[in-house]
Amino acid sequence: MAVPPDIVRRPQEVYVLPVFLVRALALLLASLLALAAPSLAQAQIANTAAPAAPTDPFGRETPRTAVTALLRALAEQDYERAGNYFELPARTPASQGPELARRLQALLDKNGTLRPFGALSSEATGNLNDDLAPDREEVGTIPIGTTDQPVLLSRGTGADEVPIWRVAPETARQLLAKNVAVAAREAAPAADEATIAGAGLKDWAILLGLALVSFGGLWAFAALALLLTRRLVADHGTNGVYRFLHAALPPVSLLLAVLIFYAWAGRLPVSIVARQAALRYTGVIAVVAFVWFALRLVDAISDLAIARMRRSERRQVISVVMLLRRTAKLLLIAFSVVGVLDTFGIDVTTGIAALGIGGIALALGAQKTVENLVGSVTVIADRPAQVGDFVKVGDVVGTVEDVGIRSTRIRTNERTVVTIPNGDFSARQIENFATRDRFLFNPTIGVEYSLTGAKLRQAVDIVAGILRDHPKIAEGGRARLAKFGENSLDIEVFSYIDTPNFDESVVIREELLFAIFEQLEAAEIGIAFPTRTLMFSGEIPLAIKPPAPEDKPGEQG
């Protein structure tokens, strides 16, 4: 069996991020659809068996939905509908609801704040770890006098005993004060002001200018820093500092710009409708920036680790690093998808719940995939073969080029690539030639039967002396007369060539065989070759007379 050199050139691994994103999203979407199928069927059966649970027509089931629906009503200036989101104090007429909505909007436009969409609780019970009463939730602040007062929501029940969240009576009572009414009238926008999506053009222009300053300024700073570093560093292609800045500065600058925009926009005296919309969808940019930075960080760390492992010849760790890198990237892509969907108000809890409900469908429908994933964990943990090892797996002989999440690729001596699923790979008998610390030297040397006893002893001593004197033969090598063979007197050699390098072992093996042959030849001891002696008993005819020509059949006249 021919074994290739120890050093195997591996094809460079190329990662194209857009393709990876598309594949990951497609895989995630297909998985969710497959998992959700049984749950949807169960839901349809349940719907036919029991009536649907009652819902609140104003969408006040959670603090998040209540604040979002209230802002939508304020953007449309539908204050009659907005009044339904207030729990009025005792003995306060219901007609005060629309007026309280106007005052709340005016104070929020002035210098008030609301928590971003992602920070609002999406649970029907609210946030129970905020040091408030279980039926209270703080969602922002409004300026009243010289201080900022919290905007509280209270949990109650609506029609059909549906739990709902509304602006708490404590906040409504503060909005009913006379000084608040005056401040609200002063902060109210002009009636003839042009608006877009419920907010004035001036407010949108201020937010757009802030975005340009923060995002554009930090982008320019990152580009300038990279340009200066590129000019100061001679070999920027291999310089670690430049490579780190090139990988980290673009996503970090984007993330810092998001944080600056959040800090400034939250305190600007602009329409709360425009401000909350800008902050909400800036969250998508924050998720993209974080995932972008994390993906680059994962690549940088893994490339550095792989380079160090190759220099220290710890090949068994390379496959572990590659598997961890791919897993981390897949988790980051899944995180970004969930974060973006949540920012756009798409409830992801149903899909997550479907993961548990559809677990049986996953186990049955993707049995081979799960088997290969488990096999990958087994291959990485047990380490029977690593990248660069020369192995024999079943009938396949070659060099391991990659240990992936699903399969292992082996480059054969014919230069073809064989892909073996990891579930099958971990279950086979694996013979790893790369882990040898020495090579067996075990030839059988046959000498002629015509030798005398003294010459036979001399032949054994010659072979034993060659093993003993060679510096690369490990201690314990021996040569002994093994048996009377069919054609020769067999001297068996059992020893180890003390080197882990295959190429070096081939050279040493050749040296030993040449030395044995030359010294036996010098001692006039012949190497036997297959012979056969035939013994006849009785009288042996000296000749056999051929038949006379006339006796040949067919020649008679």
ZIQUI-V106346 format. One record per backbone hydrogen bond with DSSP energy under -0.5 kcal/mol. CO is the residue of the C=O (numbers start at 0). NH is the residue of the N-H. Records with the same first field share a line. If there is no record, write none. Layout:
CO=NH ; NH
This chain:
5=7
6=8
7=9
13=15
14=16
15=19
16=20
17=21
18=22
19=23
20=24
21=25
22=26
23=27
24=28
25=29
26=30
27=31
28=32
29=33
30=34
31=35
32=36
33=37
34=38
35=39
36=40
37=41
38=42
39=43
40=44
41=45
42=46
43=47
44=48
45=49
55=58
59=164
61=65
62=66
63=67
64=68
65=69
66=70
67=71
68=72
69=73
70=74
71=75
72=77
73=76
76=78
77=81
78=82
80=83
81=84
82=85
84=166
85=87
88=91
90=92
92=95
93=96
94=98
95=99
96=100
97=101
98=102
99=103
100=104
101=105
102=106
103=107
104=108
105=109
106=110 ; 111
112=140
115=118 ; 119
116=119
120=63
122=62 ; 125
125=127
126=129
132=135
134=154
136=138 ; 152
138=114
139=150
140=112
141=143 ; 148
143=146
146=143 ; 148
148=141
149=151
150=138 ; 139
151=167
152=136
153=165
155=163
157=160
158=161
161=157
163=155
165=153
166=86
167=171
168=172
169=173
170=174
171=175
173=176
176=180
177=181
178=182
179=183
180=184
181=185
182=186
183=187
189=192
193=200
195=198
198=195
199=203
200=204
201=205
202=206
203=207
204=208
205=209
206=210
207=211
208=212
209=213
210=214 ; 215
211=215 ; 216
212=216
213=217
214=218
215=219
216=220
217=221
218=222
219=223
220=224
221=225
222=226
223=227
224=228
225=229
226=230
227=231
228=232
233=235
234=237 ; 238
238=242
239=243
240=244
241=245
242=246
243=247
244=248
247=251
248=252
249=253
250=254
251=255
252=256
253=257
254=258
255=259
256=260
257=261
258=262
259=263
260=264
261=265
263=266 ; 267
264=267
267=269
270=274
271=275
272=276
273=277
274=278
275=279
276=280
277=281
278=282
279=282
280=283 ; 284
281=285
282=286
283=287
284=288
285=289
286=290
287=291
288=292
289=293
290=294
291=295
292=296
293=297
294=298
295=299
296=300
297=301
298=302
299=303
300=304
301=305
302=306
303=307
304=308
305=309
306=310
307=311
308=313
309=312
312=314
313=316 ; 317
314=317 ; 318 ; 386
315=319
316=320
317=321
318=322
319=323
320=324
321=325
322=326
323=327
324=328
325=329
326=330
327=331
328=332
329=333
330=334
331=335
332=336
333=337
334=338
335=339
336=340
337=341
338=342
339=343
340=345
341=344
344=346
345=347
347=351
348=352
349=353
350=354
351=355
352=356
353=357
355=358
357=361
358=362
359=363
360=364
361=365
363=366
365=369
366=370
367=371
368=372
369=373
370=374
371=375
372=376
373=377
374=378
375=379
376=380
377=381
378=382
385=388
388=390 ; 399
389=432 ; 433
390=397
391=393 ; 430
392=395
395=392
396=412
397=390
398=410
399=387
401=403 ; 408
405=421
406=403
407=419
408=400 ; 401
409=411 ; 417
410=398
411=414
415=411 ; 417
416=418
417=409 ; 419
419=407
420=423 ; 424
421=425
422=426
423=427
424=427
427=429
428=393 ; 430
429=431
430=391 ; 432
432=435
438=496
439=441
440=494
442=444 ; 492
443=445
444=446 ; 490
445=527
446=488
447=450
451=455
452=456
453=457
454=458
455=459
456=460
457=461
458=462
459=463
460=464
461=465
462=466
463=467
464=468
465=469
469=472
471=473 ; 497
473=476
477=493
479=481 ; 491
482=484 ; 489
487=484 ; 489
488=446
489=481 ; 482 ; 491
490=444
491=479
493=477
494=440
495=473 ; 497
496=438 ; 498
500=504
501=505
502=506
503=507
504=508
505=509
506=510
507=511
508=512
509=513
510=514
511=515
512=516
513=517
514=518
515=519
516=520
517=521
518=522
519=524
520=523
523=525
525=447
531=533
538=540
542=544
547=550
548=551
551=554
